[in-house]
């Protein structure tokens, strides 16, 4: 049983995304340069795939930069994720994490990201257009609004049904497959499904459900 205040907190959150029925939404807030986000990603992605029939899953890149000139890799890496998603390139999300944490590619500026993308065999013009697009502008604004609305202070952070916030930091779990984090997710998804009888959740409308 999920215990509020111990393995999750309740968030007032943003306005409901809409009426109707559908799977419970799970939003995973991350930052490419964060080592804990990198360590959680494989386990969480496997959990996402195993639960694809009962959840709508979204990766949401976080931007905590509130001071001009500090930690400028938040916004470029946030745009990197949404550009990759817009192009629908399979496996790029994992490749971006690997580039930063295994291959020591900093990817902390627009220029570095554009060079890296071209080295992956991506059409440079197509990626540059997606990276600078109005769609990515809109998605980053929505991600920032969701981060503020949920009151998230660090990553990785997981929001279930727009109501419940949890994550490895709250559970003091550091790695080794994150079994406790995934178990809490299971319990919160089950609770959300029971509590709303299949109705759509209160998730912030950041964008389409994440795929592979």
C-alpha positions in Angstrom: 0.0 0.0 0.0 1.3 3.5 -0.9 1.8 5.6 2.2 1.4 9.4 1.7 4.3 11.3 3.2 6.6 8.2 3.2 6.8 7.0 -0.4 4.9 9.7 -2.2 3.3 13.1 -1.7 0.1 14.4 -3.1 0.3 17.4 -5.5 -2.5 19.8 -6.2 -1.2 20.0 -9.7 -2.5 21.7 -12.8 -6.0 21.7 -14.2 -7.3 18.5 -15.5 -6.2 17.6 -19.0 -9.7 16.7 -20.1 -12.6 14.5 -19.5 -13.2 11.0 -20.8 -11.6 7.6 -20.2 -8.1 6.4 -20.8 -4.9 5.0 -19.2 -3.3 6.5 -16.1 -0.7 9.1 -17.0 2.9 8.7 -15.7 5.1 11.7 -16.2 8.9 11.2 -15.7 10.8 14.4 -15.1 14.6 14.1 -15.9 17.7 16.0 -16.9 20.1 14.5 -19.3 23.2 15.6 -17.3 21.9 14.2 -14.0 23.5 10.9 -13.1 20.4 9.6 -11.2 18.2 10.2 -14.2 20.7 8.3 -16.3 20.8 5.4 -13.8 17.0 5.2 -13.5 16.3 5.4 -17.3 16.8 1.7 -18.2 14.7 0.3 -15.4 12.0 2.9 -15.9 11.9 2.4 -19.6 11.5 -1.4 -19.1 8.7 -0.7 -16.6 7.1 1.6 -19.2 7.1 -1.0 -21.9 5.8 -3.7 -19.5 2.9 -1.5 -18.6 2.1 0.1 -21.9 -1.4 -1.4 -21.9 -2.4 0.5 -18.7 -0.5 3.7 -18.7 0.2 6.7 -20.9 3.9 7.6 -20.3 5.7 10.9 -20.9 9.4 11.8 -20.4 9.6 15.4 -19.5 13.0 17.2 -19.5 13.3 19.6 -16.6 14.8 23.1 -16.6 15.7 24.4 -13.2 17.8 27.3 -14.4 16.4 30.5 -12.9 19.6 32.6 -13.1 20.9 34.0 -16.4 24.3 32.6 -17.1 24.1 29.6 -14.7 24.1 25.9 -15.8 23.1 26.7 -19.3 22.8 23.0 -20.3 19.3 22.8 -18.9 17.5 24.6 -21.7 19.6 23.2 -24.6 19.2 19.6 -23.3 15.5 20.2 -22.8 15.2 21.3 -26.4 17.3 18.3 -27.4 14.8 15.8 -26.1 11.8 17.5 -27.7 13.6 17.8 -31.1 14.5 14.1 -31.0 10.9 13.2 -30.1 9.6 15.5 -32.9 11.8 13.6 -35.4 10.6 10.2 -34.1 14.1 8.8 -34.1 14.1 5.4 -32.1 16.7 5.0 -29.5 18.0 8.6 -29.5 16.8 9.3 -25.9 19.1 6.5 -24.6 21.9 7.6 -27.0 21.8 11.1 -25.6 22.1 9.8 -22.0 25.0 7.5 -23.1 26.8 10.3 -24.9 26.9 12.4 -21.8 27.6 9.8 -19.1 29.6 7.2 -21.0 31.3 9.1 -23.8 31.8 12.4 -22.0 30.0 14.5 -24.6 28.9 17.5 -22.6 26.0 18.5 -24.9 25.7 21.7 -22.9 25.2 24.2 -25.7 23.1 24.5 -28.8 26.2 24.2 -30.9 27.5 21.1 -29.2 24.1 19.4 -29.6 23.8 20.3 -33.3 27.3 18.8 -33.9 26.5 15.7 -31.9 23.2 15.1 -33.8 24.9 15.3 -37.1 27.5 12.8 -36.0 24.7 10.3 -35.3 23.8 10.2 -38.9 20.8 12.6 -38.6 20.1 15.0 -41.3 21.7 18.2 -39.9 19.1 20.5 -41.6 16.1 18.5 -40.3 17.5 18.3 -36.8 18.4 22.0 -36.7 14.9 22.9 -38.0 13.2 20.8 -35.3 15.6 22.1 -32.6 14.7 25.7 -33.4 11.0 25.1 -34.2 7.9 26.8 -32.7 6.7 23.3 -31.6 9.8 22.8 -29.5 9.4 26.3 -28.1 5.8 25.4 -27.0 6.8 22.0 -25.6 9.5 23.6 -23.4 7.1 26.2 -22.1 4.6 23.5 -21.2 7.3 21.4 -19.5 8.4 24.5 -17.4 4.8 25.1 -16.4 4.3 21.5 -15.4 7.5 21.6 -13.3 6.3 24.6 -11.4 2.7 23.4 -11.1 3.8 20.1 -9.5 6.3 21.9 -7.2 9.2 19.6 -8.4 12.5 20.6 -6.9 14.8 17.9 -8.3 15.0 14.9 -10.7 14.3 12.2 -11.3 10.7 12.8 -10.3 7.6 10.8 -11.2 4.1 12.1 -11.2 1.2 9.6 -11.4 -2.2 10.7 -12.7 -1.3 14.4 -12.0 -1.9 13.7 -8.3 0.9 11.7 -6.8 4.6 12.6 -6.7 7.4 10.1 -6.0 10.9 9.2 -7.0 14.1 7.5 -5.9 15.2 10.5 -3.9 12.1 10.3 -1.7 12.7 6.6 -1.2 16.5 7.0 -0.7 17.0 4.4 -3.5 20.2 5.0 -5.5 20.4 2.2 -8.1 20.5 -1.6 -8.5 17.4 -1.6 -10.7 15.3 0.7 -8.5 12.8 -2.1 -7.4 11.2 0.0 -4.6 10.6 3.0 -6.9 9.0 0.7 -9.5 6.9 -1.0 -6.8 5.6 2.4 -5.6 4.8 3.3 -9.2 2.8 0.1 -9.5 0.8 0.9 -6.3 0.1 4.5 -7.3 -1.0 3.5 -10.8 -3.4 0.9 -9.2 -4.6 3.5 -6.7 -5.3 6.0 -9.5 -7.1 3.5 -11.6 -9.3 2.5 -8.7 -9.9 6.0 -7.5 -11.2 7.4 -10.8 -12.7 4.3 -12.4 -10.7 4.7 -15.6 -11.4 8.4 -16.1 -8.6 10.5 -17.6 -6.1 11.9 -15.1 -5.0 15.4 -14.3 -1.8 15.3 -16.1 -0.4 18.6 -17.5 -0.7 18.7 -21.3 3.0 18.6 -22.1 2.7 16.7 -25.3 2.1 13.3 -26.9 2.7 10.0 -25.2 6.3 9.0 -25.4 7.1 6.0 -27.6 10.3 4.0 -28.0 
